[in-house]
Amino acid sequence: MGDLVEAIISLMKREQAAGKVYNIGSSQEIAIEDLADRIIEMTGSKSKKQFVPYEVAYGRPIEDMMRRVPSLERIKKTIGWEPKTSLTETLQLIIDNEMRKKD
């Protein structure tokens, strides 16, 4: 989350960024199933994955991308930004925060 805030603040300070669209994310690709597996493992959850057909989750099928990896070229060129926190670190921060809420 810190990476996101840092990127937004840096973009707000750059006049040349006004009116442009920037991807703020990671070029680290992960499948939704793999993400679910990682979260289950990291939390020690006994949850079972439930597979939902595309049509049920999203409605009528449309042409859709099978892979989503954002291009970070524009934001890197404009403000030199790259994510510093890995997906695993980010997930752990979120998990820790949610666990604290339970206490």
Backbone as XML, in Angstrom:
<?xml version="1.0"?>
<chain id="A" units="angstrom">
  <residue number="1" name="MET">
    <atom name="N" x="0.821" y="-1.187" z="0.000"/>
    <atom name="CA" x="0.000" y="0.000" z="0.000"/>
    <atom name="C" x="0.867" y="1.253" z="0.000"/>
  </residue>
  <residue number="2" name="GLY">
    <atom name="N" x="2.011" y="1.157" z="0.658"/>
    <atom name="CA" x="2.929" y="2.287" z="0.681"/>
    <atom name="C" x="3.419" y="2.638" z="-0.707"/>
  </residue>
  <residue number="3" name="ASP">
    <atom name="N" x="3.643" y="1.616" z="-1.538"/>
    <atom name="CA" x="4.071" y="1.855" z="-2.919"/>
    <atom name="C" x="3.020" y="2.667" z="-3.676"/>
  </residue>
  <residue number="4" name="LEU">
    <atom name="N" x="1.761" y="2.309" z="-3.489"/>
    <atom name="CA" x="0.657" y="2.993" z="-4.162"/>
    <atom name="C" x="0.603" y="4.461" z="-3.756"/>
  </residue>
  <residue number="5" name="VAL">
    <atom name="N" x="0.665" y="4.721" z="-2.475"/>
    <atom name="CA" x="0.608" y="6.096" z="-1.965"/>
    <atom name="C" x="1.793" y="6.901" z="-2.486"/>
  </residue>
  <residue number="6" name="GLU">
    <atom name="N" x="2.971" y="6.308" z="-2.439"/>
    <atom name="CA" x="4.177" y="6.986" z="-2.934"/>
    <atom name="C" x="4.022" y="7.360" z="-4.409"/>
  </residue>
  <residue number="7" name="ALA">
    <atom name="N" x="3.516" y="6.436" z="-5.212"/>
    <atom name="CA" x="3.347" y="6.686" z="-6.645"/>
    <atom name="C" x="2.340" y="7.805" z="-6.893"/>
  </residue>
  <residue number="8" name="ILE">
    <atom name="N" x="1.211" y="7.767" z="-6.204"/>
    <atom name="CA" x="0.178" y="8.790" z="-6.408"/>
    <atom name="C" x="0.693" y="10.172" z="-6.013"/>
  </residue>
  <residue number="9" name="ILE">
    <atom name="N" x="1.348" y="10.270" z="-4.879"/>
    <atom name="CA" x="1.879" y="11.567" z="-4.434"/>
    <atom name="C" x="2.923" y="12.083" z="-5.420"/>
  </residue>
  <residue number="10" name="SER">
    <atom name="N" x="3.805" y="11.213" z="-5.877"/>
    <atom name="CA" x="4.834" y="11.624" z="-6.840"/>
    <atom name="C" x="4.205" y="12.098" z="-8.144"/>
  </residue>
  <residue number="11" name="LEU">
    <atom name="N" x="3.161" y="11.407" z="-8.603"/>
    <atom name="CA" x="2.478" y="11.817" z="-9.837"/>
    <atom name="C" x="1.781" y="13.165" z="-9.654"/>
  </residue>
  <residue number="12" name="MET">
    <atom name="N" x="1.186" y="13.376" z="-8.489"/>
    <atom name="CA" x="0.495" y="14.643" z="-8.225"/>
    <atom name="C" x="1.457" y="15.825" z="-8.262"/>
  </residue>
  <residue number="13" name="LYS">
    <atom name="N" x="2.709" y="15.588" z="-7.955"/>
    <atom name="CA" x="3.715" y="16.655" z="-7.928"/>
    <atom name="C" x="4.287" y="16.954" z="-9.312"/>
  </residue>
  <residue number="14" name="ARG">
    <atom name="N" x="3.986" y="16.102" z="-10.286"/>
    <atom name="CA" x="4.520" y="16.283" z="-11.640"/>
    <atom name="C" x="3.467" y="16.875" z="-12.555"/>
  </residue>
  <residue number="15" name="GLU">
    <atom name="N" x="3.696" y="18.085" z="-13.001"/>
    <atom name="CA" x="2.753" y="18.756" z="-13.889"/>
    <atom name="C" x="2.521" y="17.951" z="-15.166"/>
  </residue>
  <residue number="16" name="GLN">
    <atom name="N" x="3.577" y="17.342" z="-15.686"/>
    <atom name="CA" x="3.462" y="16.595" z="-16.938"/>
    <atom name="C" x="2.600" y="15.336" z="-16.796"/>
  </residue>
  <residue number="17" name="ALA">
    <atom name="N" x="2.300" y="14.928" z="-15.571"/>
    <atom name="CA" x="1.478" y="13.733" z="-15.351"/>
    <atom name="C" x="-0.018" y="14.044" z="-15.418"/>
  </residue>
  <residue number="18" name="ALA">
    <atom name="N" x="-0.378" y="15.309" z="-15.320"/>
    <atom name="CA" x="-1.790" y="15.702" z="-15.295"/>
    <atom name="C" x="-2.518" y="15.220" z="-16.550"/>
  </residue>
  <residue number="19" name="GLY">
    <atom name="N" x="-3.683" y="14.610" z="-16.338"/>
    <atom name="CA" x="-4.530" y="14.176" z="-17.447"/>
    <atom name="C" x="-4.114" y="12.880" z="-18.104"/>
  </residue>
  <residue number="20" name="LYS">
    <atom name="N" x="-3.064" y="12.268" z="-17.628"/>
    <atom name="CA" x="-2.602" y="11.008" z="-18.215"/>
    <atom name="C" x="-2.986" y="9.841" z="-17.317"/>
  </residue>
  <residue number="21" name="VAL">
    <atom name="N" x="-3.035" y="8.668" z="-17.911"/>
    <atom name="CA" x="-3.374" y="7.444" z="-17.180"/>
    <atom name="C" x="-2.089" y="6.675" z="-16.898"/>
  </residue>
  <residue number="22" name="TYR">
    <atom name="N" x="-1.954" y="6.223" z="-15.655"/>
    <atom name="CA" x="-0.766" y="5.478" z="-15.249"/>
    <atom name="C" x="-1.170" y="4.165" z="-14.603"/>
  </residue>
  <residue number="23" name="ASN">
    <atom name="N" x="-0.454" y="3.115" z="-14.947"/>
    <atom name="CA" x="-0.609" y="1.842" z="-14.247"/>
    <atom name="C" x="0.272" y="1.890" z="-13.007"/>
  </residue>
  <residue number="24" name="ILE">
    <atom name="N" x="-0.313" y="1.551" z="-11.877"/>
    <atom name="CA" x="0.443" y="1.440" z="-10.632"/>
    <atom name="C" x="0.237" y="0.015" z="-10.163"/>
  </residue>
  <residue number="25" name="GLY">
    <atom name="N" x="1.259" y="-0.767" z="-10.246"/>
    <atom name="CA" x="1.114" y="-2.175" z="-9.887"/>
    <atom name="C" x="2.451" y="-2.865" z="-9.949"/>
  </residue>
  <residue number="26" name="SER">
    <atom name="N" x="2.381" y="-4.101" z="-10.351"/>
    <atom name="CA" x="3.584" y="-4.916" z="-10.432"/>
    <atom name="C" x="3.582" y="-5.670" z="-11.747"/>
  </residue>
  <residue number="27" name="SER">
    <atom name="N" x="4.748" y="-5.885" z="-12.275"/>
    <atom name="CA" x="4.855" y="-6.694" z="-13.485"/>
    <atom name="C" x="5.004" y="-8.166" z="-13.129"/>
  </residue>
  <residue number="28" name="GLN">
    <atom name="N" x="4.910" y="-8.469" z="-11.837"/>
    <atom name="CA" x="4.961" y="-9.863" z="-11.378"/>
    <atom name="C" x="3.599" y="-10.494" z="-11.660"/>
  </residue>
  <residue number="29" name="GLU">
    <atom name="N" x="3.577" y="-11.444" z="-12.566"/>
    <atom name="CA" x="2.324" y="-12.088" z="-12.964"/>
    <atom name="C" x="1.993" y="-13.237" z="-12.017"/>
  </residue>
  <residue number="30" name="ILE">
    <atom name="N" x="0.697" y="-13.357" z="-11.683"/>
    <atom name="CA" x="0.247" y="-14.479" z="-10.861"/>
    <atom name="C" x="-1.183" y="-14.824" z="-11.264"/>
  </residue>
  <residue number="31" name="ALA">
    <atom name="N" x="-1.452" y="-16.107" z="-11.397"/>
    <atom name="CA" x="-2.801" y="-16.572" z="-11.713"/>
    <atom name="C" x="-3.664" y="-16.472" z="-10.459"/>
  </residue>
  <residue number="32" name="ILE">
    <atom name="N" x="-4.950" y="-16.241" z="-10.636"/>
    <atom name="CA" x="-5.869" y="-16.116" z="-9.499"/>
    <atom name="C" x="-5.823" y="-17.365" z="-8.628"/>
  </residue>
  <residue number="33" name="GLU">
    <atom name="N" x="-5.767" y="-18.538" z="-9.246"/>
    <atom name="CA" x="-5.701" y="-19.775" z="-8.457"/>
    <atom name="C" x="-4.425" y="-19.818" z="-7.615"/>
  </residue>
  <residue number="34" name="ASP">
    <atom name="N" x="-3.309" y="-19.399" z="-8.201"/>
    <atom name="CA" x="-2.046" y="-19.378" z="-7.454"/>
    <atom name="C" x="-2.093" y="-18.357" z="-6.314"/>
  </residue>
  <residue number="35" name="LEU">
    <atom name="N" x="-2.752" y="-17.233" z="-6.552"/>
    <atom name="CA" x="-2.916" y="-16.230" z="-5.504"/>
    <atom name="C" x="-3.751" y="-16.800" z="-4.359"/>
  </residue>
  <residue number="36" name="ALA">
    <atom name="N" x="-4.838" y="-17.482" z="-4.707"/>
    <atom name="CA" x="-5.676" y="-18.110" z="-3.678"/>
    <atom name="C" x="-4.865" y="-19.127" z="-2.880"/>
  </residue>
  <residue number="37" name="ASP">
    <atom name="N" x="-4.079" y="-19.946" z="-3.583"/>
    <atom name="CA" x="-3.240" y="-20.939" z="-2.893"/>
    <atom name="C" x="-2.269" y="-20.262" z="-1.931"/>
  </residue>
  <residue number="38" name="ARG">
    <atom name="N" x="-1.669" y="-19.171" z="-2.378"/>
    <atom name="CA" x="-0.689" y="-18.470" z="-1.544"/>
    <atom name="C" x="-1.357" y="-17.896" z="-0.291"/>
  </residue>
  <residue number="39" name="ILE">
    <atom name="N" x="-2.533" y="-17.312" z="-0.457"/>
    <atom name="CA" x="-3.247" y="-16.736" z="0.691"/>
    <atom name="C" x="-3.656" y="-17.831" z="1.671"/>
  </residue>
  <residue number="40" name="ILE">
    <atom name="N" x="-4.167" y="-18.937" z="1.159"/>
    <atom name="CA" x="-4.555" y="-20.059" z="2.020"/>
    <atom name="C" x="-3.346" y="-20.555" z="2.805"/>
  </residue>
  <residue number="41" name="GLU">
    <atom name="N" x="-2.217" y="-20.693" z="2.114"/>
    <atom name="CA" x="-0.992" y="-21.161" z="2.779"/>
    <atom name="C" x="-0.506" y="-20.161" z="3.832"/>
  </residue>
  <residue number="42" name="MET">
    <atom name="N" x="-0.487" y="-18.881" z="3.475"/>
    <atom name="CA" x="0.035" y="-17.861" z="4.383"/>
    <atom name="C" x="-0.832" y="-17.685" z="5.630"/>
  </residue>
  <residue number="43" name="THR">
    <atom name="N" x="-2.128" y="-17.928" z="5.489"/>
    <atom name="CA" x="-3.039" y="-17.737" z="6.619"/>
    <atom name="C" x="-3.277" y="-19.018" z="7.401"/>
  </residue>
  <residue number="44" name="GLY">
    <atom name="N" x="-2.837" y="-20.148" z="6.840"/>
    <atom name="CA" x="-3.113" y="-21.423" z="7.488"/>
    <atom name="C" x="-4.591" y="-21.778" z="7.430"/>
  </residue>
  <residue number="45" name="SER">
    <atom name="N" x="-5.288" y="-21.203" z="6.466"/>
    <atom name="CA" x="-6.730" y="-21.410" z="6.336"/>
    <atom name="C" x="-7.054" y="-22.836" z="5.905"/>
  </residue>
  <residue number="46" name="LYS">
    <atom name="N" x="-8.189" y="-23.297" z="6.335"/>
    <atom name="CA" x="-8.699" y="-24.610" z="5.914"/>
    <atom name="C" x="-9.712" y="-24.439" z="4.777"/>
  </residue>
  <residue number="47" name="SER">
    <atom name="N" x="-9.826" y="-23.226" z="4.268"/>
    <atom name="CA" x="-10.777" y="-22.931" z="3.196"/>
    <atom name="C" x="-10.502" y="-23.783" z="1.970"/>
  </residue>
  <residue number="48" name="LYS">
    <atom name="N" x="-11.560" y="-24.147" z="1.300"/>
    <atom name="CA" x="-11.463" y="-24.872" z="0.036"/>
    <atom name="C" x="-11.765" y="-23.887" z="-1.087"/>
  </residue>
  <residue number="49" name="LYS">
    <atom name="N" x="-11.002" y="-23.986" z="-2.151"/>
    <atom name="CA" x="-11.249" y="-23.119" z="-3.301"/>
    <atom name="C" x="-12.535" y="-23.563" z="-3.987"/>
  </residue>
  <residue number="50" name="GLN">
    <atom name="N" x="-13.284" y="-22.602" z="-4.465"/>
    <atom name="CA" x="-14.495" y="-22.895" z="-5.216"/>
    <atom name="C" x="-14.327" y="-22.272" z="-6.594"/>
  </residue>
  <residue number="51" name="PHE">
    <atom name="N" x="-14.431" y="-23.088" z="-7.618"/>
    <atom name="CA" x="-14.272" y="-22.606" z="-8.975"/>
    <atom name="C" x="-15.635" y="-22.184" z="-9.515"/>
  </residue>
  <residue number="52" name="VAL">
    <atom name="N" x="-15.718" y="-20.956" z="-9.985"/>
    <atom name="CA" x="-16.962" y="-20.406" z="-10.511"/>
    <atom name="C" x="-16.766" y="-20.177" z="-12.005"/>
  </residue>
  <residue number="53" name="PRO">
    <atom name="N" x="-17.653" y="-20.721" z="-12.847"/>
    <atom name="CA" x="-17.515" y="-20.503" z="-14.291"/>
    <atom name="C" x="-17.537" y="-19.007" z="-14.631"/>
  </residue>
  <residue number="54" name="TYR">
    <atom name="N" x="-16.806" y="-18.646" z="-15.648"/>
    <atom name="CA" x="-16.698" y="-17.250" z="-16.072"/>
    <atom name="C" x="-18.072" y="-16.612" z="-16.223"/>
  </residue>
  <residue number="55" name="GLU">
    <atom name="N" x="-18.989" y="-17.312" z="-16.906"/>
    <atom name="CA" x="-20.316" y="-16.771" z="-17.186"/>
    <atom name="C" x="-21.084" y="-16.471" z="-15.895"/>
  </residue>
  <residue number="56" name="VAL">
    <atom name="N" x="-20.891" y="-17.300" z="-14.886"/>
    <atom name="CA" x="-21.575" y="-17.091" z="-13.606"/>
    <atom name="C" x="-20.977" y="-15.879" z="-12.888"/>
  </residue>
  <residue number="57" name="ALA">
    <atom name="N" x="-19.679" y="-15.767" z="-12.916"/>
    <atom name="CA" x="-19.006" y="-14.671" z="-12.214"/>
    <atom name="C" x="-19.194" y="-13.327" z="-12.914"/>
  </residue>
  <residue number="58" name="TYR">
    <atom name="N" x="-19.131" y="-13.335" z="-14.251"/>
    <atom name="CA" x="-19.098" y="-12.071" z="-14.987"/>
    <atom name="C" x="-20.252" y="-11.857" z="-15.950"/>
  </residue>
  <residue number="59" name="GLY">
    <atom name="N" x="-21.132" y="-12.836" z="-16.090"/>
    <atom name="CA" x="-22.231" y="-12.683" z="-17.039"/>
    <atom name="C" x="-21.841" y="-13.176" z="-18.416"/>
  </residue>
  <residue number="60" name="ARG">
    <atom name="N" x="-22.506" y="-12.623" z="-19.397"/>
    <atom name="CA" x="-22.310" y="-13.050" z="-20.779"/>
    <atom name="C" x="-20.831" y="-12.974" z="-21.165"/>
  </residue>
  <residue number="61" name="PRO">
    <atom name="N" x="-20.324" y="-14.045" z="-21.785"/>
    <atom name="CA" x="-18.906" y="-14.032" z="-22.177"/>
    <atom name="C" x="-18.603" y="-12.902" z="-23.160"/>
  </residue>
  <residue number="62" name="ILE">
    <atom name="N" x="-17.489" y="-12.279" z="-22.944"/>
    <atom name="CA" x="-17.008" y="-11.259" z="-23.864"/>
    <atom name="C" x="-15.561" y="-11.582" z="-24.180"/>
  </residue>
  <residue number="63" name="GLU">
    <atom name="N" x="-15.043" y="-10.899" z="-25.158"/>
    <atom name="CA" x="-13.630" y="-11.090" z="-25.448"/>
    <atom name="C" x="-12.854" y="-10.519" z="-24.269"/>
  </residue>
  <residue number="64" name="ASP">
    <atom name="N" x="-12.035" y="-11.334" z="-23.667"/>
    <atom name="CA" x="-11.324" y="-10.916" z="-22.466"/>
    <atom name="C" x="-9.874" y="-11.360" z="-22.565"/>
  </residue>
  <residue number="65" name="MET">
    <atom name="N" x="-9.009" y="-10.643" z="-21.898"/>
    <atom name="CA" x="-7.605" y="-11.024" z="-21.859"/>
    <atom name="C" x="-7.436" y="-12.188" z="-20.893"/>
  </residue>
  <residue number="66" name="MET">
    <atom name="N" x="-6.638" y="-13.131" z="-21.274"/>
    <atom name="CA" x="-6.364" y="-14.259" z="-20.397"/>
    <atom name="C" x="-5.257" y="-13.916" z="-19.398"/>
  </residue>
  <residue number="67" name="ARG">
    <atom name="N" x="-4.444" y="-12.930" z="-19.746"/>
    <atom name="CA" x="-3.346" y="-12.523" z="-18.869"/>
    <atom name="C" x="-3.417" y="-11.015" z="-18.680"/>
  </residue>
  <residue number="68" name="ARG">
    <atom name="N" x="-3.119" y="-10.589" z="-17.467"/>
    <atom name="CA" x="-3.129" y="-9.154" z="-17.179"/>
    <atom name="C" x="-1.828" y="-8.785" z="-16.467"/>
  </residue>
  <residue number="69" name="VAL">
    <atom name="N" x="-0.942" y="-8.157" z="-17.207"/>
    <atom name="CA" x="0.318" y="-7.679" z="-16.639"/>
    <atom name="C" x="0.443" y="-6.218" z="-17.069"/>
  </residue>
  <residue number="70" name="PRO">
    <atom name="N" x="0.333" y="-5.291" z="-16.127"/>
    <atom name="CA" x="0.354" y="-3.882" z="-16.503"/>
    <atom name="C" x="1.734" y="-3.431" z="-16.979"/>
  </residue>
  <residue number="71" name="SER">
    <atom name="N" x="1.723" y="-2.541" z="-17.946"/>
    <atom name="CA" x="2.972" y="-1.923" z="-18.375"/>
    <atom name="C" x="3.281" y="-0.773" z="-17.421"/>
  </residue>
  <residue number="72" name="LEU">
    <atom name="N" x="4.466" y="-0.798" z="-16.857"/>
    <atom name="CA" x="4.879" y="0.252" z="-15.924"/>
    <atom name="C" x="5.839" y="1.244" z="-16.584"/>
  </residue>
  <residue number="73" name="GLU">
    <atom name="N" x="5.980" y="1.145" z="-17.910"/>
    <atom name="CA" x="6.940" y="1.991" z="-18.624"/>
    <atom name="C" x="6.668" y="3.481" z="-18.437"/>
  </residue>
  <residue number="74" name="ARG">
    <atom name="N" x="5.406" y="3.893" z="-18.561"/>
    <atom name="CA" x="5.085" y="5.324" z="-18.482"/>
    <atom name="C" x="5.396" y="5.892" z="-17.096"/>
  </residue>
  <residue number="75" name="ILE">
    <atom name="N" x="4.992" y="5.195" z="-16.051"/>
    <atom name="CA" x="5.216" y="5.719" z="-14.697"/>
    <atom name="C" x="6.709" y="5.711" z="-14.352"/>
  </residue>
  <residue number="76" name="LYS">
    <atom name="N" x="7.416" y="4.706" z="-14.850"/>
    <atom name="CA" x="8.860" y="4.649" z="-14.603"/>
    <atom name="C" x="9.559" y="5.812" z="-15.310"/>
  </residue>
  <residue number="77" name="LYS">
    <atom name="N" x="9.135" y="6.084" z="-16.537"/>
    <atom name="CA" x="9.743" y="7.173" z="-17.305"/>
    <atom name="C" x="9.399" y="8.536" z="-16.697"/>
  </residue>
  <residue number="78" name="THR">
    <atom name="N" x="8.170" y="8.697" z="-16.219"/>
    <atom name="CA" x="7.717" y="9.990" z="-15.705"/>
    <atom name="C" x="8.291" y="10.317" z="-14.333"/>
  </residue>
  <residue number="79" name="ILE">
    <atom name="N" x="8.243" y="9.350" z="-13.405"/>
    <atom name="CA" x="8.698" y="9.645" z="-12.035"/>
    <atom name="C" x="9.744" y="8.661" z="-11.520"/>
  </residue>
  <residue number="80" name="GLY">
    <atom name="N" x="10.160" y="7.727" z="-12.378"/>
    <atom name="CA" x="11.170" y="6.759" z="-11.955"/>
    <atom name="C" x="10.644" y="5.724" z="-10.971"/>
  </residue>
  <residue number="81" name="TRP">
    <atom name="N" x="9.315" y="5.563" z="-10.926"/>
    <atom name="CA" x="8.698" y="4.685" z="-9.928"/>
    <atom name="C" x="8.740" y="3.216" z="-10.339"/>
  </residue>
  <residue number="82" name="GLU">
    <atom name="N" x="9.064" y="2.389" z="-9.375"/>
    <atom name="CA" x="8.963" y="0.936" z="-9.496"/>
    <atom name="C" x="8.476" y="0.421" z="-8.143"/>
  </residue>
  <residue number="83" name="PRO">
    <atom name="N" x="7.693" y="-0.653" z="-8.145"/>
    <atom name="CA" x="7.245" y="-1.189" z="-6.857"/>
    <atom name="C" x="8.430" y="-1.688" z="-6.041"/>
  </residue>
  <residue number="84" name="LYS">
    <atom name="N" x="8.373" y="-1.433" z="-4.745"/>
    <atom name="CA" x="9.446" y="-1.877" z="-3.848"/>
    <atom name="C" x="9.011" y="-3.070" z="-3.007"/>
  </residue>
  <residue number="85" name="THR">
    <atom name="N" x="7.711" y="-3.199" z="-2.808"/>
    <atom name="CA" x="7.180" y="-4.244" z="-1.942"/>
    <atom name="C" x="6.676" y="-5.402" z="-2.795"/>
  </residue>
  <residue number="86" name="SER">
    <atom name="N" x="7.135" y="-6.604" z="-2.495"/>
    <atom name="CA" x="6.715" y="-7.780" z="-3.267"/>
    <atom name="C" x="5.269" y="-8.141" z="-2.949"/>
  </residue>
  <residue number="87" name="LEU">
    <atom name="N" x="4.685" y="-8.961" z="-3.789"/>
    <atom name="CA" x="3.325" y="-9.437" z="-3.554"/>
    <atom name="C" x="3.233" y="-10.166" z="-2.220"/>
  </residue>
  <residue number="88" name="THR">
    <atom name="N" x="4.199" y="-11.017" z="-1.941"/>
    <atom name="CA" x="4.185" y="-11.771" z="-0.680"/>
    <atom name="C" x="4.249" y="-10.831" z="0.515"/>
  </residue>
  <residue number="89" name="GLU">
    <atom name="N" x="5.101" y="-9.809" z="0.447"/>
    <atom name="CA" x="5.196" y="-8.835" z="1.546"/>
    <atom name="C" x="3.888" y="-8.068" z="1.718"/>
  </residue>
  <residue number="90" name="THR">
    <atom name="N" x="3.284" y="-7.672" z="0.600"/>
    <atom name="CA" x="2.015" y="-6.948" z="0.652"/>
    <atom name="C" x="0.924" y="-7.814" z="1.256"/>
  </residue>
  <residue number="91" name="LEU">
    <atom name="N" x="0.841" y="-9.065" z="0.811"/>
    <atom name="CA" x="-0.155" y="-9.981" z="1.371"/>
    <atom name="C" x="0.051" y="-10.151" z="2.871"/>
  </residue>
  <residue number="92" name="GLN">
    <atom name="N" x="1.309" y="-10.280" z="3.294"/>
    <atom name="CA" x="1.583" y="-10.468" z="4.721"/>
    <atom name="C" x="1.153" y="-9.248" z="5.529"/>
  </residue>
  <residue number="93" name="LEU">
    <atom name="N" x="1.383" y="-8.056" z="4.996"/>
    <atom name="CA" x="0.941" y="-6.836" z="5.680"/>
    <atom name="C" x="-0.579" y="-6.823" z="5.841"/>
  </residue>
  <residue number="94" name="ILE">
    <atom name="N" x="-1.288" y="-7.199" z="4.779"/>
    <atom name="CA" x="-2.755" y="-7.232" z="4.822"/>
    <atom name="C" x="-3.236" y="-8.285" z="5.810"/>
  </residue>
  <residue number="95" name="ILE">
    <atom name="N" x="-2.648" y="-9.469" z="5.752"/>
    <atom name="CA" x="-3.027" y="-10.561" z="6.661"/>
    <atom name="C" x="-2.786" y="-10.149" z="8.106"/>
  </residue>
  <residue number="96" name="ASP">
    <atom name="N" x="-1.607" y="-9.593" z="8.385"/>
    <atom name="CA" x="-1.285" y="-9.155" z="9.748"/>
    <atom name="C" x="-2.287" y="-8.116" z="10.240"/>
  </residue>
  <residue number="97" name="ASN">
    <atom name="N" x="-2.632" y="-7.175" z="9.373"/>
    <atom name="CA" x="-3.589" y="-6.134" z="9.741"/>
    <atom name="C" x="-4.962" y="-6.736" z="10.053"/>
  </residue>
  <residue number="98" name="GLU">
    <atom name="N" x="-5.409" y="-7.660" z="9.223"/>
    <atom name="CA" x="-6.713" y="-8.295" z="9.452"/>
    <atom name="C" x="-6.707" y="-9.127" z="10.728"/>
  </residue>
  <residue number="99" name="MET">
    <atom name="N" x="-5.608" y="-9.787" z="11.021"/>
    <atom name="CA" x="-5.510" y="-10.593" z="12.244"/>
    <atom name="C" x="-5.553" y="-9.702" z="13.487"/>
  </residue>
  <residue number="100" name="ARG">
    <atom name="N" x="-4.909" y="-8.528" z="13.401"/>
    <atom name="CA" x="-4.948" y="-7.581" z="14.527"/>
    <atom name="C" x="-6.375" y="-7.106" z="14.792"/>
  </residue>
  <residue number="101" name="LYS">
    <atom name="N" x="-7.150" y="-6.931" z="13.726"/>
    <atom name="CA" x="-8.543" y="-6.495" z="13.871"/>
    <atom name="C" x="-9.367" y="-7.530" z="14.629"/>
  </residue>
  <residue number="102" name="LYS">
    <atom name="N" x="-9.018" y="-8.809" z="14.463"/>
    <atom name="CA" x="-9.763" y="-9.887" z="15.121"/>
    <atom name="C" x="-9.514" y="-9.920" z="16.622"/>
  </residue>
  <residue number="103" name="ASP">
    <atom name="N" x="-8.332" y="-9.467" z="17.036"/>
    <atom name="CA" x="-7.957" y="-9.530" z="18.467"/>
    <atom name="C" x="-8.710" y="-8.544" z="19.317"/>
  </residue>
</chain>
